[in-house]
Amino acid sequence: MSDVSAARLWASVRMPYLASAVFACAVKPEPGIGTIRIDEGWTVHADPAVVASMAVENLGKLLLHLTCHALREHADRARALHADGSWWNRCTDAEINDDLAVVDAVPTSAKDLPVDLGVAPHRLAEEYFAGDPQGPRPWDCGSGADGASQPGDSDGVSGLQAQLIRARTAVNVQDAHKSAPGSVPGGLLRWAHGVTEPSVDWRRVLAAELRRACAWASGQVDHSYSRPSRRASVMHPVVLPRLVRPIPEVAVVADTSGSIDDRMLATVVGEIDGIATRAGLRSGLPVVVVDAQVYTVRRVTRAAQLDLAGGGGTDVGAGIAAAAALRPRPSVIVVLTDGLTPWPHSPPRGTKVIVGLLGNHPAAPPRWARVVRIAA
């Protein structure tokens, strides 16, 4: 199986923006299956005899092809369409190979292109699938393509991990396009935009609310005895306070209750990373992890440093109270939740609260909070 390592390296050089996804796929030797396929857990099942029969370059092309099945969620899309395994597999192959052809990475095994199906290029597999089925598939790409589980399929990568891999890969694709326009196939770039840019750009709305709240906090001027006034000498022995302009402190409350599914949790992780980066807090972003109780309160520079425990009931109010008790006291608290929680009657004194409501049908938010609806 040493050829697999060489093939992965070839794939990461040919399409470097897909490298993290390619290496996220575990490879499991399975003698006798007569193919190389991917399951829904991002595990590549490879017959050593088939691997040995392929040149490294063609094996690398096949790994890119199978990884794209996982990235584009072809298994979930097949179930949503009640799609037939064989014809759907050919349609998804055409959708993928349309892009791989741009960089000369179409595998000789799973080689269907739109022209082979008699359809126009640059369309989605669903549109190809609406046409007349044409013959059996030349290659079984596995349950990661058609959603039909096979013996030996593994749990592998969880739903949350898969969403994180897709989000990271989409960012890599967009970065590659920005640094070298034209270097990324158009269909792959559209996929990346679909992953990172929902129809309503709630990230801009959330960023605007955060800037507004910080501006409100930083614009406050108060008296403090921490430093003496410059006029103290002429007023001796009276001690005068000095005017100070506080630097806004931001804290995040992350809801990890049982009603938060993997997709929502991935959104929470992404937003914590975004706020930590954009807030520019040298000491880290304080994050409170809460379901019905507070699990952790920790300053982080990346969401990966958090232990997202939870899974029980929900009481976001406990998280808001824990955040308000931090020192220095936060002037802005961002709450990421699906809203299925009791709320305090009022916000903490002197603190702005921004609620990021997750999901398509989130519950009603409290009136005292600024609310941004987040599609997750």
C-alpha positions as CSV (number, residue, x, y, z in Angstrom):
1,M,0.0,0.0,0.0
2,S,3.0,2.3,-0.3
3,D,1.6,3.4,-3.6
4,V,-1.3,5.0,-1.7
5,S,1.1,7.4,0.1
6,A,2.7,8.4,-3.2
7,A,-0.7,8.8,-4.8
8,R,-1.8,11.1,-1.9
9,L,1.3,13.2,-2.4
10,W,0.6,13.4,-6.2
11,A,-3.0,14.5,-5.5
12,S,-2.0,17.2,-3.0
13,V,0.5,18.6,-5.5
14,R,-2.0,18.6,-8.4
15,M,-4.9,20.2,-6.3
16,P,-3.2,21.6,-3.2
17,Y,-6.5,23.2,-2.0
18,L,-8.0,19.7,-1.6
19,A,-5.0,18.3,0.3
20,S,-6.5,18.6,3.8
21,A,-9.6,16.7,2.6
22,V,-7.6,14.0,0.8
23,F,-5.5,13.3,3.9
24,A,-8.6,13.3,6.1
25,C,-9.7,10.2,4.3
26,A,-8.4,7.0,6.0
27,V,-7.4,4.2,3.7
28,K,-8.3,0.6,4.7
29,P,-6.9,-2.4,2.8
30,E,-9.6,-4.9,1.9
31,P,-8.3,-7.8,-0.2
32,G,-10.9,-9.3,-2.6
33,I,-13.4,-6.4,-2.9
34,G,-12.2,-5.8,-6.5
35,T,-12.4,-2.0,-6.3
36,I,-11.4,1.2,-4.5
37,R,-14.4,2.9,-2.9
38,I,-15.3,5.5,-0.3
39,D,-17.9,5.2,2.4
40,E,-19.9,7.8,4.2
41,G,-17.4,7.9,7.1
42,W,-14.7,9.2,4.7
43,T,-12.8,5.8,4.7
44,V,-11.4,4.6,1.4
45,H,-11.7,0.8,1.1
46,A,-8.9,-0.4,-1.3
47,D,-8.3,-3.8,-2.7
48,P,-4.4,-4.1,-2.7
49,A,-4.5,-6.0,-6.0
50,V,-6.4,-3.1,-7.6
51,V,-4.0,-0.6,-6.1
52,A,-1.1,-2.5,-7.4
53,S,-2.6,-2.5,-10.9
54,M,-2.8,1.2,-11.1
55,A,-0.1,3.8,-11.8
56,V,0.6,6.2,-9.0
57,E,-0.8,9.1,-11.1
58,N,-4.1,7.4,-11.9
59,L,-4.5,6.3,-8.3
60,G,-4.0,9.9,-7.2
61,K,-6.7,11.0,-9.6
62,L,-9.1,8.4,-8.2
63,L,-8.4,9.6,-4.6
64,L,-9.2,13.1,-5.7
65,H,-12.4,11.8,-7.3
66,L,-13.5,9.9,-4.3
67,T,-12.7,12.8,-1.9
68,C,-14.9,15.0,-4.0
69,H,-17.9,12.6,-3.5
70,A,-17.5,13.1,0.2
71,L,-17.0,16.9,0.0
72,R,-20.1,17.3,-2.2
73,E,-22.3,15.2,0.1
74,H,-23.4,13.0,-2.7
75,A,-24.7,10.3,-0.3
76,D,-27.1,12.7,1.5
77,R,-28.2,14.2,-1.9
78,A,-28.9,10.6,-3.2
79,R,-31.2,9.9,-0.2
80,A,-33.0,13.2,-0.6
81,L,-33.7,12.3,-4.3
82,H,-34.4,8.6,-3.6
83,A,-31.8,8.0,-6.3
84,D,-30.9,4.7,-7.9
85,G,-27.3,3.8,-7.0
86,S,-25.9,3.0,-10.4
87,W,-27.3,5.9,-12.4
88,W,-26.8,8.4,-9.6
89,N,-23.2,7.3,-9.3
90,R,-22.6,8.0,-13.0
91,C,-24.3,11.5,-12.6
92,T,-22.2,12.4,-9.6
93,D,-19.0,11.2,-11.5
94,A,-19.9,13.5,-14.3
95,E,-20.4,16.4,-11.9
96,I,-17.0,15.8,-10.3
97,N,-15.1,15.0,-13.5
98,D,-16.3,18.2,-15.1
99,D,-14.0,20.0,-12.8
100,L,-11.2,17.5,-12.6
101,A,-10.9,17.6,-16.4
102,V,-9.8,21.3,-16.1
103,V,-6.6,20.2,-14.2
104,D,-6.2,16.9,-16.1
105,A,-7.2,14.7,-13.1
106,V,-10.0,12.5,-14.4
107,P,-9.3,8.9,-13.3
108,T,-9.4,6.3,-16.1
109,S,-11.6,4.1,-13.9
110,A,-14.5,6.4,-12.9
111,K,-14.2,8.5,-16.1
112,D,-17.8,9.6,-16.9
113,L,-18.1,13.1,-18.2
114,P,-21.3,15.0,-19.0
115,V,-20.7,14.4,-22.7
116,D,-20.7,10.7,-22.0
117,L,-24.2,11.0,-20.6
118,G,-25.4,13.2,-23.4
119,V,-26.0,16.2,-21.2
120,A,-24.6,19.8,-21.0
121,P,-21.5,20.4,-18.9
122,H,-21.3,22.5,-15.7
123,R,-24.6,21.3,-14.2
124,L,-25.4,19.5,-10.9
125,A,-25.9,15.8,-10.6
126,E,-29.6,16.3,-9.9
127,E,-30.1,17.8,-13.3
128,Y,-28.2,14.9,-15.0
129,F,-30.2,12.4,-13.0
130,A,-33.5,13.7,-14.4
131,G,-32.4,12.4,-17.8
132,D,-32.7,8.9,-19.2
133,P,-30.5,6.3,-17.4
134,Q,-27.7,5.1,-19.7
135,G,-26.1,1.8,-18.8
136,P,-24.3,0.5,-15.7
137,R,-21.7,2.5,-13.9
138,P,-18.1,1.7,-15.0
139,W,-16.9,2.0,-11.3
140,D,-18.5,1.5,-8.0
141,C,-17.5,4.6,-5.9
142,G,-19.1,3.3,-2.8
143,S,-21.7,4.5,-0.3
144,G,-20.0,7.9,-0.1
145,A,-21.3,8.4,-3.6
146,D,-24.7,6.7,-3.7
147,G,-25.7,6.5,0.0
148,A,-26.2,2.7,-0.2
149,S,-24.2,1.2,2.7
150,Q,-22.0,-1.8,2.0
151,P,-20.5,-4.5,4.3
152,G,-17.4,-3.1,6.1
153,D,-18.5,0.5,6.0
154,S,-17.1,2.4,9.0
155,D,-18.3,5.2,11.2
156,G,-15.0,7.0,10.6
157,V,-15.4,10.8,10.4
158,S,-18.4,12.2,12.3
159,G,-21.0,14.6,10.9
160,L,-19.4,17.5,12.8
161,Q,-15.9,16.6,11.6
162,A,-17.1,16.3,8.0
163,Q,-18.6,19.8,8.1
164,L,-15.4,21.2,9.5
165,I,-13.4,19.5,6.8
166,R,-15.8,20.9,4.1
167,A,-15.6,24.4,5.6
168,R,-11.8,24.3,5.8
169,T,-11.5,23.0,2.2
170,A,-13.9,25.6,0.9
171,V,-11.8,28.3,2.5
172,N,-8.6,26.8,0.9
173,V,-10.3,26.7,-2.5
174,Q,-11.3,30.4,-2.2
175,D,-7.8,31.4,-1.0
176,A,-6.3,29.6,-3.9
177,H,-8.6,31.5,-6.3
178,K,-7.7,34.8,-4.7
179,S,-4.0,34.2,-4.9
180,A,-4.1,32.8,-8.5
181,P,-7.3,33.6,-10.3
182,G,-8.2,31.0,-12.8
183,S,-6.3,28.2,-11.1
184,V,-9.4,26.6,-9.5
185,P,-12.1,24.9,-11.6
186,G,-15.3,27.0,-11.8
187,G,-17.6,24.3,-10.4
188,L,-15.4,23.7,-7.4
189,L,-15.2,27.4,-6.8
190,R,-19.1,27.6,-6.9
191,W,-19.2,24.7,-4.4
192,A,-16.9,26.6,-2.1
193,H,-19.0,29.7,-2.3
194,G,-22.1,27.6,-1.5
195,V,-20.4,26.2,1.7
196,T,-19.1,29.5,3.1
197,E,-21.6,32.1,1.8
198,P,-25.3,31.5,2.6
199,S,-27.9,33.5,0.6
200,V,-28.3,35.9,3.5
201,D,-24.8,36.9,4.7
202,W,-25.5,36.7,8.4
203,R,-21.7,36.9,9.1
204,R,-21.7,40.6,7.9
205,V,-24.8,41.3,10.0
206,L,-23.2,39.7,13.1
207,A,-19.9,41.6,12.5
208,A,-21.9,44.8,12.2
209,E,-23.7,44.2,15.4
210,L,-20.5,43.3,17.1
211,R,-18.8,46.5,15.9
212,R,-21.8,48.6,17.0
213,A,-21.8,47.1,20.5
214,C,-18.0,47.6,20.8
215,A,-18.3,51.2,19.6
216,W,-21.0,51.7,22.3
217,A,-18.7,50.3,25.0
218,S,-15.5,52.1,23.9
219,G,-17.4,55.4,23.6
220,Q,-18.3,55.4,27.3
221,V,-16.3,57.6,29.5
222,D,-16.3,57.2,33.2
223,H,-14.4,58.5,36.3
224,S,-11.8,56.3,37.9
225,Y,-9.5,56.6,41.0
226,S,-7.1,54.1,39.5
227,R,-5.0,57.0,38.3
228,P,-5.0,60.5,39.8
229,S,-6.4,63.5,37.9
230,R,-3.9,66.0,36.4
231,R,-5.6,68.7,38.4
232,A,-5.0,66.9,41.7
233,S,-2.2,69.2,42.7
234,V,-4.3,72.3,42.6
235,M,-7.1,70.7,44.6
236,H,-5.0,69.2,47.4
237,P,-6.0,67.6,49.7
238,V,-9.0,66.6,47.6
239,V,-8.4,63.5,45.5
240,L,-9.9,63.8,42.1
241,P,-10.7,60.9,39.8
242,R,-9.5,60.8,36.2
243,L,-11.7,60.2,33.2
244,V,-11.1,56.9,31.5
245,R,-12.3,55.3,28.2
246,P,-12.7,51.5,28.7
247,I,-11.5,49.0,26.1
248,P,-14.4,46.8,25.2
249,E,-14.2,43.1,26.3
250,V,-16.0,40.5,24.3
251,A,-17.2,37.1,25.6
252,V,-19.0,34.2,23.9
253,V,-21.6,31.9,25.4
254,A,-21.7,28.6,23.3
255,D,-24.9,26.5,23.7
256,T,-23.9,22.8,23.6
257,S,-27.3,21.3,24.7
258,G,-28.9,18.2,23.1
259,S,-30.9,20.2,20.6
260,I,-27.8,21.5,19.0
261,D,-27.0,19.1,16.1
262,D,-23.6,18.5,14.5
263,R,-24.3,21.1,11.8
264,M,-25.2,23.8,14.3
265,L,-22.2,22.9,16.5
266,A,-19.9,23.2,13.4
267,T,-21.4,26.7,12.9
268,V,-20.7,27.6,16.6
269,V,-17.1,26.4,16.2
270,G,-16.7,28.5,13.0
271,E,-18.1,31.6,14.6
272,I,-15.9,31.3,17.7
273,D,-12.9,31.1,15.4
274,G,-14.1,34.1,13.5
275,I,-14.8,36.3,16.5
276,A,-11.5,35.3,18.1
277,T,-9.6,36.3,15.0
278,R,-11.4,39.6,14.3
279,A,-11.7,40.7,17.9
280,G,-7.9,40.8,18.1
281,L,-7.8,40.1,21.8
282,R,-4.2,39.4,22.8
283,S,-5.3,37.5,26.0
284,G,-7.7,35.3,24.1
285,L,-11.5,35.3,23.7
286,P,-13.3,34.1,26.9
287,V,-15.8,31.4,25.9
288,V,-18.5,29.9,28.2
289,V,-19.6,26.3,27.3
290,V,-23.1,25.7,28.6
291,D,-26.1,23.4,28.3
292,A,-28.2,23.3,31.5
293,Q,-25.0,24.0,33.5
294,V,-21.8,25.8,32.8
295,Y,-19.0,23.3,31.8
296,T,-16.0,25.4,31.0
297,V,-15.0,29.0,31.1
298,R,-11.8,29.5,29.1
299,R,-9.9,32.0,27.1
300,V,-9.0,30.7,23.7
301,T,-7.4,31.9,20.5
302,R,-9.0,29.0,18.5
303,A,-12.2,27.0,19.0
304,A,-10.1,23.8,18.8
305,Q,-8.8,24.6,22.3
306,L,-12.3,24.2,23.7
307,D,-13.9,21.0,25.2
308,L,-17.4,21.3,23.8
309,A,-19.0,19.1,26.5
310,G,-22.8,19.1,27.0
311,G,-25.7,17.4,25.3
312,G,-28.3,17.8,28.1
313,G,-31.0,20.4,28.7
314,T,-30.6,24.1,28.1
315,D,-30.2,27.2,30.3
316,V,-28.4,29.9,28.4
317,G,-29.1,32.2,31.3
318,A,-26.5,30.3,33.4
319,G,-23.9,30.9,30.7
320,I,-24.8,34.6,30.4
321,A,-24.4,35.0,34.2
322,A,-21.1,33.2,34.1
323,A,-19.9,35.4,31.3
324,A,-21.0,38.6,33.2
325,A,-19.1,37.4,36.3
326,L,-15.8,37.4,34.4
327,R,-13.0,39.9,35.2
328,P,-12.5,42.1,33.4
329,R,-16.3,42.3,33.0
330,P,-17.3,41.9,29.3
331,S,-19.1,44.8,27.7
332,V,-20.4,42.6,24.9
333,I,-21.6,39.0,25.2
334,V,-22.3,37.0,22.1
335,V,-24.7,34.0,22.7
336,L,-24.7,31.3,20.0
337,T,-27.9,29.1,20.6
338,D,-30.9,27.6,18.9
339,G,-33.1,29.7,21.3
340,L,-34.8,26.7,22.9
341,T,-34.0,27.9,26.4
342,P,-35.4,30.1,29.2
343,W,-34.0,33.6,29.1
344,P,-33.2,36.0,31.9
345,H,-35.7,38.8,32.3
346,S,-33.1,41.4,31.5
347,P,-29.5,41.6,30.3
348,P,-26.6,41.9,32.7
349,R,-26.2,45.5,33.8
350,G,-23.9,47.6,31.6
351,T,-23.5,44.8,29.0
352,K,-24.8,44.5,25.4
353,V,-26.0,41.0,24.5
354,I,-26.0,39.8,20.8
355,V,-27.9,36.5,20.2
356,G,-26.9,34.4,17.2
357,L,-30.0,32.2,16.7
358,L,-29.1,29.0,14.9
359,G,-31.3,26.9,12.7
360,N,-34.1,27.5,10.2
361,H,-36.9,27.8,12.7
362,P,-35.3,29.2,15.9
363,A,-37.5,30.1,18.8
364,A,-38.4,33.7,19.7
365,P,-35.5,35.7,21.1
366,P,-35.7,38.1,24.1
367,R,-36.6,41.7,23.2
368,W,-33.7,43.1,25.1
369,A,-31.1,41.4,22.9
370,R,-29.8,42.3,19.5
371,V,-30.6,39.2,17.3
372,V,-28.9,37.8,14.2
373,R,-30.5,34.7,12.6
374,I,-27.9,32.2,11.5
375,A,-28.8,29.5,8.9
376,A,-27.1,26.3,10.1
